[in-house]
Amino acid sequence: MMSRFIFIQNLDRPITNLPRIKFCDSFLCRLRGLMFRSRLARDEGLLLTIGHDSRADSSIHMFFVPFDLAVFWINSDMEVVDKALAKSWRPAYFPARAARYTLEIHPDHMNDYEVGHKVEFQNA
């Protein structure tokens, strides 16, 4: 199956130079995530998606991820509900509120989205 890529536009504060995000909705894609990669380029990222809003199911771990990530959790209403700077090799990060999407991008993008911002997915 061919990979799908998107841009995630912040509707509350336009962002220039949006990273190209791999849309990750299969079990195997979510299972692998960004593990075992040596680095993440500034202009790429991963969006893990599940079929419903959940705190537990949208949680992540950083085992076998040797770099830090800016992580944003987005609910079914396309609202950012939490964010974190996920440190490499840490056990787990859970969002403060239930989310359907978990966006993992380069830490340089940590200020691109804030809790409460609305977002929109656009085909890349």
Beta strands, then each sheet from edge to edge (+ up, - down):
strand 1: 4-10
strand 2: 20-24
strand 3: 44-54
strand 4: 69-74
strand 5: 80-86
strand 6: 99-105
strand 7: 119-123
sheet 1: 5+ 4- 6+ 3- 2- 1+ 7-
end
